[in-house]
Amino acid sequence: MADQAIGVDFGTSTSLLAERSGTLPVSVAPLGRGRPWFPSLAGYRGGELVLGEDAENLPIEWIIRSVKSAISERRRYVHITDESGPRQIEADHVIVSLLGEIARRAEAVGRPLGVSDEVRLGCPAMWDGEQRARLRGLAVQAGIPVPPPH
């Protein structure tokens, strides 16, 4: 529908989902637990990736912060420590997991992303085409239908 737009801001520290329908004011979907934003955090506990608020309470060295910077810096891996010690994991896996959680939460609040072809995904203005394409590809893997650039 041309009169509707959904925007996902996959932020460095928090993520938001906004929707505009026609001339109505923009509304922000409540993605977080008790707040409108979703923490863009991940971590490992017990060998499992935990996301958002579940990662906030982990020991600080177990938390992956600013994973989106891996795209800015063209890194493929991020370093993390958990109860078994230091490790490196694929940044793209973490990003797809976070974007997938955003999509799941959007659906849970009645704003499913997989049914619209009007989802817009924000990214830093300084990114080049390769970085934008990387984020777009990861969003598509996570089930978010981001249209190709014009």
CORGI-V86445 format. One record per helix or strand of 2 or more residues. SS is the DSSP state (helix for helix, strand for strand). FROM is the first residue (numbers start at 1). LEN is the number of residues. If there is no record, write none. Layout:
# CORGI-V86445
[[SS	FROM	LEN] [SS	FROM	LEN]]
This chain:
# CORGI-V86445
[[strand	4	7] [strand	14	8] [strand	27	2] [strand	38	2] [strand	42	4] [strand	48	4] [helix	53	4] [helix	60	3] [strand	63	2] [helix	69	4] [strand	77	6] [strand	85	6] [helix	91	18] [strand	119	3] [helix	129	13]]
